[in-house]
């Protein structure tokens, strides 16, 4: 299920990932950052940590390792990553997810 056209017009993020791998649409406020991710290719996200993050899979699947525990998330599943918790992910091509970051400046807007 592709995102509606109006959501695809939200600003993209300047990510350290190839443009042909992931597409983003973001909404930022002073309180946080909401990002709609569309993964065009399989993607391995290396272990890292940051402020709190909550997300939900809309389509496809993500295998997250959060704080040493690995679990597969599919459409309708949500995940909660507490601030400072090391996590990594294997994300399948075709996955669409929404993530909310407590850090409004977690990623810069493109442009």
MDAnalysis code that builds the backbone (N, CA, C; Angstrom):
import MDAnalysis as mda
import numpy as np

u = mda.Universe.empty(333, n_residues=111, atom_resindex=np.repeat(np.arange(111), 3), trajectory=True)
u.add_TopologyAttr("name", ["N", "CA", "C"] * 111)
u.add_TopologyAttr("resid", np.arange(1, 112))
u.add_TopologyAttr("resname", ["UNK", "UNK", "UNK", "UNK", "UNK", "UNK", "UNK", "UNK", "UNK", "UNK", "UNK", "UNK", "UNK", "UNK", "UNK", "UNK", "UNK", "UNK", "UNK", "UNK", "UNK", "UNK", "UNK", "UNK", "UNK", "UNK", "UNK", "UNK", "UNK", "UNK", "UNK", "UNK", "UNK", "UNK", "UNK", "UNK", "UNK", "UNK", "UNK", "UNK", "UNK", "UNK", "UNK", "UNK", "UNK", "UNK", "UNK", "UNK", "UNK", "UNK", "UNK", "UNK", "UNK", "UNK", "UNK", "UNK", "UNK", "UNK", "UNK", "UNK", "UNK", "UNK", "UNK", "UNK", "UNK", "UNK", "UNK", "UNK", "UNK", "UNK", "UNK", "UNK", "UNK", "UNK", "UNK", "UNK", "UNK", "UNK", "UNK", "UNK", "UNK", "UNK", "UNK", "UNK", "UNK", "UNK", "UNK", "UNK", "UNK", "UNK", "UNK", "UNK", "UNK", "UNK", "UNK", "UNK", "UNK", "UNK", "UNK", "UNK", "UNK", "UNK", "UNK", "UNK", "UNK", "UNK", "UNK", "UNK", "UNK", "UNK", "UNK"])
u.atoms.positions = np.array([
    [0.840, -1.173, 0.000],
    [0.000, 0.000, 0.000],
    [0.888, 1.240, 0.000],
    [0.970, 1.940, -1.115],
    [1.782, 3.164, -1.141],
    [1.124, 4.251, -0.303],
    [1.945, 5.156, 0.178],
    [1.416, 6.289, 0.940],
    [0.580, 7.171, 0.025],
    [-0.436, 7.841, 0.563],
    [-1.223, 8.768, -0.255],
    [-0.331, 9.867, -0.845],
    [-0.723, 10.377, -1.996],
    [0.086, 11.370, -2.715],
    [0.423, 12.576, -1.848],
    [-0.536, 13.063, -1.049],
    [-0.250, 14.264, -0.256],
    [0.840, 13.999, 0.780],
    [0.943, 12.765, 1.292],
    [1.985, 12.447, 2.270],
    [3.353, 12.328, 1.609],
    [3.361, 11.926, 0.356],
    [4.640, 11.819, -0.357],
    [5.214, 13.187, -0.682],
    [4.433, 14.259, -0.509],
    [4.942, 15.611, -0.747],
    [5.568, 16.221, 0.503],
    [5.449, 15.546, 1.663],
    [6.116, 16.039, 2.865],
    [7.617, 16.061, 2.593],
    [8.366, 16.905, 3.281],
    [9.809, 16.974, 3.038],
    [10.503, 15.632, 3.256],
    [11.501, 15.376, 2.427],
    [12.346, 14.186, 2.595],
    [13.431, 14.509, 3.615],
    [14.041, 13.453, 4.133],
    [15.144, 13.613, 5.074],
    [16.476, 13.430, 4.360],
    [17.494, 14.059, 4.899],
    [18.857, 13.880, 4.410],
    [19.466, 12.748, 5.233],
    [19.349, 11.532, 4.717],
    [19.798, 10.336, 5.431],
    [21.153, 9.865, 4.919],
    [21.888, 9.140, 5.755],
    [23.162, 8.581, 5.308],
    [22.980, 7.239, 4.598],
    [21.851, 7.082, 3.898],
    [21.537, 5.854, 3.174],
    [21.303, 6.204, 1.704],
    [21.548, 5.274, 0.798],
    [21.353, 5.554, -0.634],
    [19.886, 5.869, -0.977],
    [19.676, 6.841, -1.865],
    [18.335, 7.236, -2.301],
    [17.575, 6.096, -2.977],
    [18.312, 5.171, -3.606],
    [17.623, 4.070, -4.283],
    [17.240, 2.943, -3.313],
    [17.529, 3.135, -2.017],
    [17.227, 2.129, -1.008],
    [16.042, 2.508, -0.135],
    [15.962, 3.778, 0.234],
    [14.894, 4.215, 1.139],
    [14.390, 5.592, 0.723],
    [13.059, 5.745, 0.789],
    [12.411, 7.028, 0.497],
    [11.739, 7.483, 1.791],
    [11.769, 8.792, 2.061],
    [11.185, 9.307, 3.303],
    [10.271, 10.491, 3.036],
    [9.308, 10.644, 3.940],
    [8.438, 11.816, 4.006],
    [8.321, 12.128, 5.486],
    [8.559, 13.388, 5.878],
    [8.646, 13.704, 7.299],
    [7.803, 14.903, 7.696],
    [7.378, 14.872, 8.956],
    [6.693, 15.994, 9.589],
    [7.462, 16.285, 10.873],
    [7.896, 17.518, 11.045],
    [8.693, 17.894, 12.212],
    [7.950, 18.939, 13.024],
    [8.051, 18.827, 14.336],
    [7.564, 19.867, 15.237],
    [8.635, 20.096, 16.290],
    [8.409, 21.033, 17.179],
    [9.370, 21.256, 18.260],
    [9.423, 20.069, 19.213],
    [8.369, 19.249, 19.210],
    [8.269, 18.137, 20.151],
    [8.813, 16.819, 19.604],
    [8.984, 16.683, 18.289],
    [9.455, 15.420, 17.748],
    [9.442, 15.392, 16.236],
    [9.743, 14.222, 15.695],
    [9.857, 14.014, 14.256],
    [9.070, 12.758, 13.888],
    [8.174, 12.874, 12.910],
    [7.415, 11.738, 12.402],
    [7.913, 11.459, 10.988],
    [8.306, 10.222, 10.734],
    [8.884, 9.866, 9.432],
    [8.153, 8.663, 8.855],
    [7.743, 8.787, 7.601],
    [7.181, 7.680, 6.845],
    [8.302, 7.142, 5.968],
    [8.714, 5.914, 6.217],
    [9.797, 5.266, 5.481],
    [9.211, 4.277, 4.475],
    [9.749, 4.299, 3.256],
    [9.435, 3.289, 2.250],
    [10.768, 2.694, 1.800],
    [10.947, 1.404, 2.041],
    [12.202, 0.738, 1.691],
    [12.061, 0.089, 0.324],
    [12.916, 0.502, -0.594],
    [12.885, 0.035, -1.974],
    [13.734, -1.216, -2.190],
    [14.672, -1.443, -1.271],
    [15.562, -2.608, -1.317],
    [15.690, -3.159, 0.093],
    [16.112, -4.430, 0.195],
    [16.431, -4.979, 1.506],
    [17.496, -4.090, 2.146],
    [17.409, -3.923, 3.457],
    [18.304, -2.980, 4.129],
    [18.666, -3.499, 5.510],
    [19.959, -3.440, 5.829],
    [20.448, -3.782, 7.166],
    [20.853, -2.491, 7.872],
    [20.195, -2.204, 8.984],
    [20.496, -1.025, 9.790],
    [21.429, -1.472, 10.913],
    [22.655, -0.932, 10.967],
    [23.610, -1.402, 11.972],
    [23.201, -0.974, 13.391],
    [23.769, -1.642, 14.394],
    [23.454, -1.287, 15.784],
    [23.773, 0.181, 16.071],
    [22.859, 0.831, 16.788],
    [23.017, 2.232, 17.168],
    [22.016, 2.552, 18.275],
    [22.125, 3.750, 18.826],
    [21.153, 4.193, 19.826],
    [20.955, 5.696, 19.684],
    [19.865, 6.176, 20.253],
    [19.519, 7.602, 20.216],
    [18.365, 7.810, 21.180],
    [17.670, 8.926, 21.087],
    [16.503, 9.171, 21.928],
    [15.401, 8.168, 21.640],
    [14.305, 8.273, 22.386],
    [13.198, 7.320, 22.248],
    [12.621, 7.316, 20.834],
    [12.128, 6.147, 20.438],
    [11.540, 5.944, 19.111],
    [10.358, 4.994, 19.250],
    [9.281, 5.310, 18.581],
    [8.129, 4.416, 18.485],
    [7.806, 4.280, 17.015],
    [7.390, 3.094, 16.590],
    [7.045, 2.914, 15.185],
    [6.025, 1.831, 14.972],
    [5.516, 1.783, 13.751],
    [4.546, 0.765, 13.355],
    [4.775, 0.395, 11.893],
    [4.688, -0.897, 11.609],
    [4.835, -1.385, 10.248],
    [3.480, -1.270, 9.551],
    [3.481, -0.642, 8.403],
    [2.262, -0.504, 7.602],
    [2.173, -1.644, 6.587],
    [3.296, -1.960, 5.988],
    [3.365, -3.022, 4.977],
    [4.752, -3.626, 5.019],
    [4.871, -4.923, 4.733],
    [6.180, -5.571, 4.690],
    [6.581, -6.110, 6.047],
    [7.881, -6.060, 6.329],
    [8.352, -6.611, 7.595],
    [9.715, -6.099, 8.006],
    [9.911, -6.041, 9.320],
    [11.177, -5.610, 9.915],
    [11.550, -6.616, 10.994],
    [12.786, -7.075, 10.959],
    [13.314, -7.880, 12.053],
    [14.192, -6.964, 12.899],
    [13.698, -6.605, 14.066],
    [14.414, -5.703, 14.971],
    [15.114, -6.503, 16.050],
    [16.311, -6.071, 16.402],
    [16.965, -6.502, 17.623],
    [17.017, -5.265, 18.498],
    [16.269, -5.303, 19.594],
    [16.146, -4.161, 20.500],
    [16.616, -4.610, 21.876],
    [17.695, -4.003, 22.348],
    [18.228, -4.388, 23.649],
    [18.581, -5.859, 23.737],
    [19.066, -6.433, 22.626],
    [19.493, -7.831, 22.603],
    [18.395, -8.838, 22.310],
    [17.146, -8.392, 22.168],
    [16.026, -9.285, 21.883],
    [15.588, -9.084, 20.433],
    [15.545, -10.182, 19.663],
    [15.178, -10.114, 18.252],
    [13.737, -10.569, 18.068],
    [13.004, -9.778, 17.275],
    [11.593, -10.090, 16.992],
    [11.247, -9.584, 15.591],
    [10.385, -10.303, 14.923],
    [9.894, -9.908, 13.589],
    [8.595, -9.129, 13.750],
    [8.490, -7.996, 13.058],
    [7.303, -7.143, 13.081],
    [6.706, -7.085, 11.680],
    [5.396, -7.251, 11.597],
    [4.685, -7.199, 10.330],
    [3.606, -6.136, 10.368],
    [2.795, -6.046, 9.322],
    [1.756, -5.024, 9.248],
    [0.870, -4.994, 10.501],
    [0.731, -3.794, 11.049],
    [-0.071, -3.600, 12.248],
    [0.700, -3.724, 13.544],
    [1.911, -4.275, 13.495],
    [2.726, -4.387, 14.704],
    [3.424, -3.062, 14.983],
    [3.571, -2.755, 16.263],
    [4.315, -1.554, 16.645],
    [5.457, -1.942, 17.572],
    [6.434, -1.061, 17.645],
    [7.621, -1.283, 18.467],
    [7.934, 0.005, 19.219],
    [8.519, -0.158, 20.385],
    [8.865, 0.957, 21.249],
    [10.315, 0.781, 21.663],
    [11.148, 1.747, 21.324],
    [12.572, 1.660, 21.619],
    [12.901, 2.763, 22.626],
    [13.159, 2.392, 23.875],
    [13.474, 3.413, 24.879],
    [14.759, 4.169, 24.545],
    [14.843, 5.400, 25.009],
    [16.032, 6.235, 24.785],
    [17.290, 5.493, 25.242],
    [18.320, 5.556, 24.401],
    [19.609, 4.965, 24.729],
    [19.725, 3.473, 24.506],
    [18.664, 2.804, 24.071],
    [18.691, 1.353, 23.856],
    [19.319, 1.026, 22.504],
    [20.325, 0.177, 22.512],
    [20.972, -0.235, 21.267],
    [19.993, -1.112, 20.486],
    [19.868, -0.814, 19.194],
    [18.979, -1.582, 18.328],
    [19.547, -1.636, 16.913],
    [19.114, -2.658, 16.174],
    [19.497, -2.823, 14.772],
    [18.295, -3.445, 14.072],
    [18.336, -3.475, 12.735],
    [17.191, -4.013, 12.006],
    [17.597, -4.577, 10.656],
    [16.820, -5.566, 10.220],
    [16.854, -6.081, 8.848],
    [15.487, -5.764, 8.289],
    [15.464, -4.953, 7.245],
    [14.200, -4.458, 6.703],
    [14.040, -4.986, 5.286],
    [12.893, -5.591, 5.020],
    [12.622, -6.186, 3.712],
    [12.217, -5.130, 2.698],
    [12.645, -5.310, 1.453],
    [12.210, -4.437, 0.358],
    [10.691, -4.419, 0.327],
    [10.122, -3.250, 0.081],
    [8.673, -3.099, 0.037],
    [8.059, -2.718, 1.369],
    [8.874, -2.655, 2.402],
    [8.359, -2.297, 3.729],
    [8.044, -0.809, 3.792],
    [6.888, -0.508, 4.372],
    [6.479, 0.861, 4.659],
    [6.244, 0.918, 6.159],
    [6.855, 1.894, 6.822],
    [6.721, 2.034, 8.269],
    [6.644, 3.507, 8.630],
    [6.035, 3.780, 9.768],
    [6.019, 5.134, 10.313],
    [6.771, 5.080, 11.637],
    [7.698, 6.012, 11.823],
    [8.469, 6.092, 13.058],
    [8.351, 7.489, 13.635],
    [8.246, 7.534, 14.956],
    [8.172, 8.804, 15.669],
    [9.380, 8.877, 16.597],
    [10.156, 9.933, 16.434],
    [11.371, 10.139, 17.220],
    [11.147, 11.287, 18.195],
    [11.597, 11.114, 19.437],
    [11.458, 12.192, 20.413],
    [12.376, 13.371, 20.088],
    [13.392, 13.134, 19.296],
    [14.346, 14.176, 18.924],
    [13.882, 14.834, 17.621],
    [13.444, 16.088, 17.661],
    [12.975, 16.732, 16.437],
    [14.063, 16.837, 15.364],
    [15.323, 16.866, 15.798],
    [16.438, 17.015, 14.856],
    [17.199, 15.703, 14.660],
    [16.521, 14.579, 14.875],
    [17.176, 13.272, 14.692],
    [17.815, 13.167, 13.319],
    [17.097, 13.586, 12.300],
    [17.616, 13.646, 10.930],
    [17.285, 15.019, 10.359],
    [18.209, 15.592, 9.591],
    [17.901, 16.893, 8.970],
    [16.962, 16.719, 7.775],
    [16.148, 17.740, 7.565],
    [15.310, 17.774, 6.360],
    [16.196, 18.031, 5.159],
    [15.854, 17.447, 4.029],
    [16.626, 17.634, 2.809],
    [16.304, 19.007, 2.214],
    [17.329, 19.623, 1.661],
    [17.113, 20.882, 0.957],
    [17.255, 22.010, 1.844],
])
